[in-house]
């Protein structure tokens, strides 16, 4: 059987390879659809509160006071889109259908990120279709990406708009390109609109605007076109404000703040462990990261990066998997050890990108590296100021999907081309990782979860 459209997208693929690509992609899509249909809709990070906000908007679509409830402090784009789905299902006579439609909204956004990563790799390395396929596959089987694709939460939608803005920001902008005419303002609009939508989805989307402005400023200094850079940044800011910044301006005018903090609805957070952070929490990565990957393990409870790794590549919060199971721990150990390979590839690829930028700050590296620096820096700062285990989530790093897929795929492809043994080791390890991720991230496939999602934090050691 042949697949002409796959051959057109990825020239040089044999019919057998095209079949394998479609089969692997089918598994990734099936996982997300299965999870949307079977994962309890009120499970997951803040899902109960988010459903409450969606239902409230679905009644009359009027924005409530930001301090009205747990979720109303968040920007409203995701919640409005979900409320529209809810109303559409009601109009069709089946309100219960929204319990599937809303999770599928996140799944669609997640698959959109995968498509953007593949398109970015095809554009940046047109002679290496294998790299583009691997870039997509790394995200398709990334556990944090799979988990957030089904949870009723805005994180994956914000990551989609972030990837879209980065894709536009890193597009070639030669002077001969008509799109670069008018001081590059068209490019600024193409970046600013999705960046603004990221802001309207989650406050951390503001980092995308900062990233884009800094990238344009660096380009202007490098090319000695400061005036053009100022114009682009102004247009970028205006587009982002038009798409999403208006909501925070509205908060400032009506309520006297951009984003409320310390709301009464959130006071229970102060009871969560560990309750404080030290410098060691950002340095130590305990063995329990691999041997008992759940965040209430006494050794892992305080480790920010150990907990982040355990929740990026596995279910460290036990949202999908049972709490007590030898099999779960063994699967977690296997997945987390295998995940060291793409993690190391990403780290090395990122370092090579930094070196290229230091030599000549051109190409996509500036924007991708700034994305990583701002995301990791913001995440570390947030954890320092909010010392609770629930804040430690690898899903908060999904804004880095595009740089992760690009840099990790480049190194992995290079390593696999060092000979047959190297290729066998690389591809076998990645295949086992994908299989382990599928088992850990497909709800009810390998393990039955009888207790509610989450960890019993009231029993945690002080």
N, C-alpha and C positions, 0 to 999 in steps of 0.2 A: 504494500500500500504506500502511496506517495502523498505528500502534503505540499502542494505547490506554494501556498502562502508562507509556509515555514522556510522553504528554499529561497523565496524572494527576500525574506527578512534576514536570513542567515546563509548567504551564499557559501557553497562548499560542503554543506551538510549532506551526508548520504541519506537515503530513505530510511535506513535502520536508525541512524542517529536522530532524524526528525521524529520518528515514531517514539524513540526513548524520551526526547525532549517533551513531546506532548503528553506522554504518560506521566512523567515527573510533574509537569505543570498541572495535570489533572488531579494528581494526589494532593497537591497544595491547595487547589481550589476546593476539592471535595472536603478536605479537613475543615475549611472555614464554613462551608455550607452545613456540614454535619454539626459542627459546634453551635452554629446559629440556631439550628433546629432542636438541639438536645441540651445545651447548657442552660441551667435555670436563669431566667432573665433578670432576676433580682440579685444574683450573685456578682461578684467582681467588685472592683474598687469604686466605692460610693454609688453603686448601681441603684440601690433603693432610693437614695436622695435624688439621683438624677431622674429616675422615673417620676418621682413626685413633681419635679420641676417641669418635666415634659408634659405631664397631665395638666398642670396648672396653666401652662402656655396654650395647651390644646383647647382650653375652655374659651378664651377670648383673645389670645395672642398679645395681651398687654404685658409689658415688662414690669415685674414686681420690684419692690425695694431690694437693693442688693443684700441687705441684712435680714430679709424675710425668712430665709431658711438656709439649710446647709449649702445647697448648690446655687442659689440665686446670686451669689457673689461672683460667679464665673461669667465670662462673656457668653452671649446668647446664641451664636450662630448654630452650633451643633444642636442645641436644645430646640431652636426654632425649626430646623430641618426635621428633627425627630417628631416634633409636634405636628408638622404638616403631614408626615407619614401616618401619624395616629389619626388625624382627621380624615385622611384619604381612606384609611381602612374602615373607619366608622361610616363614611359615605357609601362604601361598598357593602356595608351590612355585616362586617366582621371585625370588631374592635380587637379581638384576640390575635388577628393576623399581625398587628403591630408588634407583638412579642417576637415575631420572626423578622419583620421588615426593618425594625430599628437596629438590631444586631447586624443585619445584612448591609446596612449603611456603612458601618465600620469595616466590614469585610471588603466592601467595594473600595473604600478609601485605602485599605491596606494593599489590595491588589493594584490599585493605581500607583502606589509607591513602587511596587515591584516593576511595573511597566516603565515608570520614569527612570529607574535605575538601569534597566536594559537599554532604553533609548539613549541615556547619557553615555553608557559604555560604547554603544554602536557609533555615536557621534564622535566620541573622543578617541576611540581606537577602531576605526572602520575596517581595518585589515585583520582584526582579531575577533570574529564572531563568537568564538569559544569563551572569551572573557565576558562578553555581554550575557551569555547564557548563565555563566557561573555567578555573575553579579546578581542576576535575578534569583537564582536558586538559593544563594546565601540568605536573602531576605525571606524567600518563600518558606524556608524551614527554620527561621530564627524564632525560638519559642516565645520571646517577649512580643514579637510582631504577631504571632498567631493568637496569643492570649488577648491582646488588646483589640484584635480584629473582631472579637465576639462580645467583649464587655461593653455595656452601655456607658460609654465614657468618651470624652472629647479628645483624648490623647492621640489616637491614630489619625483622626481627621486633621488635627493641627500638624502632625508630621507629614501628611499628604500635601498640605499647602506649603509647608517648609520646603519639601522636595521640589515642588513645582516652581517656587521662587528661586531656589538654587539652580535648577535646570535653566531657567531664563537668564539668570545672572552670569552663568558660565558659558553662555552661547558665544560663538566667535563674533567679534565686532570689528572686523577690518574696515578701514576707511573707505574701501571700495564697495562695501556692502551698503546698499541703499537704506537698510534699516538703521544704519549708524548716522544717517543724516539728521540735521536739526539738533546738533549737539548731543545725540544719543538719547533724546527724550523718549522715543518710542520704547527703547530697551528699559528705561527707568519705569515706564508705565507697566510694561510686561512683568517686571519684577515687583513693583510696588503693590499691584492689585492682589496677587496671591499672598504676598507678605502681610498686607492688611487683613486679608481673610484669616490668616494664621493668628493674628492678634485678636480678631473677633471670635476666634474659637477658644483660645487659651492665652493668658497673659504672657506666658513664656514665648509666644510667637513674636513678641517685640524684639527678641534677640535676632530674628531674621532681618528685621529692618536695620538694626545696628550693624549686622554683618554686611548687608548690601551697601549701606552708606560707607562703611570702612573700606570695602573692596573698591568702590568707585573712587574714593579719595586716594587710595594707593595707586590706582591706575592713572588718575590725573597727575599725581606727583611724578610717577615714572615717565609718563609721556609729555610732561611739562605742559599740561593743558588744565590748569587749575580752574579756569573759568568754566570750561566745559563740565568738569567734575562738579562744580558748585551747582550748575544748572541741573545736572542729572540728579544730584542728591535732593535738590528742592522739589523736582518733579516726583522723585521716588517718595519723599515724605508726604506730598500732597495726595498721591495715589493711595498710599497706605492709610492716610487719615480718612480719605473718602470711603475706602473699603471697610475699615475696621476701627480706626482711631476715634471716630465720632462717639463710640459707645463710652469710652473713658472720659472724653471731653464732657459728655452728657452727665456722667457721674460727678465730675468735678463741679459743674454748674449747679446741679440739683442737690447734691449731698455733701459737697465740700471735700471729697476725696476721689482719687482715681480708682483705687481698689481697696475695699475694706479688709481690715485684719483684726484678729482677736475677737471674732463674733461670738456671742453667747452660744450659738449652735455648735461651735467648734471646741467648746471648753473641755470636752471629754479627752481631747488630744493630750492635754497636760497630764493625764493619768497613765499614758502609754510608756513602756520602757524604751530605751534605758533612761531617758530624762535629762541626760547631759552628754556632751561630747568633749573629747580631748584630742590633742594632736595625734596621739597614737591610734585613735579610731580611723584616721585617714592614712595610716601607714601600714598597720598590721593586717595581713590576710591570713587567717588561721587555717589549719588543716581541715577544720570542720566545713569549710567552704566546699570541699570535695566529698568528705566522708558522711556528713549529715547536713545537706543543703536545705535547711529551713531556718528562718531568721531568728527564732527564739532559742536556738542552741546557745548556751551561755557563752561559748567562745565566739560565735558568729554575731551575736546580738549587737556588739559594739563596733564591729568592723564595717565601715561604710563601703569600701571597695570590694571586700569579700562578699557582703550581702548583695551588692550591685551585680557582681558576676553571677551569683547563684540565682538571681531573679531575671537576669538577661538571658541566660542559657538554660534555665530550669525553673520549676515552679517553687521558688523559695518561700512564697507566701501561702502555699497550699490552697490556691484558688481552684485548681483542677484535680489535684491528686490527694489521696487519703493521708491523714496525719501520721499514722503509725503503720509502717509497712517496710519490712526488710527489702522487699522487691523494689519499692520506690527509691530507697536509699541506694541500692545497687545500680538502678537505672540512672539515678542522678549522678553518681560517681562516674559512670561510663560516659554519659553525655558531657559532663563538665570537663573531664580529662580530654575527650576528643575535641571539645570546643577550644582548647588551648591552641590548636592549629590555626583556625581562621582568626582567632584573637591575636596571635603572634604575627600573622601575615598582615593584619590591619595595622598593628603598631609599627611594624617595619615599613610598610608602605607609607604610613603617615610621616615617619621620620625622613624617608626619602623625599617626600613632598616638601617638608620643611627645608631640607637641604637645597632643593631646586629653587624654592622661593628666596632663600638667602643669596643664591648666585644670581638669579634673574626672576623677579616677581612678576611672572606672566603666566598665561594659561589658567586652568581652573583651580590650581592648587591654592591660590590666595583665599578664594571664597570657601573652599572645602576645609582648609585648615582653620580659618576663622570660625567656621561653623562648629568644629570640634572644640576649639578653645573656649568659645562662649558657652556652649552647651555644658561642657564639663565644669567650667568655672562656676556657672550659675547653679548647677546641680550641687556642687560641693558647698557653695555658700548657703544654699537653701538647707542642706543637711546640717550645717554648722549651727544655723539659727533655729532649726526645728529638730531637736534631738530625739526623734522617735522612730522606731523601727519601720513603721508604715510608710515613712517618707523615703526609705531606701528601696528604690524600685528601678530595675534596669529598663522598664518601660518608659521611664522619664528621659531616656537617652535616644528615643526613636527619631528625634530630630536629626540624628547623625546617620540615618539610614543610607543616604546617598554617598557620603564619604566612606562609610564602612564598606559598602558594596564595591566601590571603585578601587580603593586601596587594597582591600583583602583579596579581591579577585585577581588583581595584577600580580601580587606576590605568589599566590597559589598557582597561577598559570605558569609563571616563570619557574617555580620549583618543579612543577610536574614535567617540564621539558628538559630536565637535566639527565634524562635517561629512563629506561623502562622501569627500573626498580623504584626510582623516585616517583614516576607517574603512578605506579601501582600503589605505593604507600599513600600518596596524596588522595587519589580518587577513592581508594578503599576506605580511608579514614573519613572522607566527606560523606560517602554513602552510608557508613555506619552512623555518623552523626545525624544525617537526615532521618534514618530509620529510628534512632533513639528519640529525636525531637518529635517525630510523628507519634510514637508510642506515648510520650509524655504530654503532648499538647492536643491530642484528639480525645475529647471528653468521653469517658466510659469505654475506651477501646481496650486498654491494657489493664486498667484498674477501675474498680467501682468505688465511688466516693459516697459514703452514706451520711457523713456529718456535713454541716454547713461549711461554706467556703471560709477560708481564713484560719488564723492561728489563735489558740486560747491564751491571749496575752495576759489575762488576769492571773494565770498560773506561772508566769515567767519569773525567773530568779531576778531579784533586785540588783 
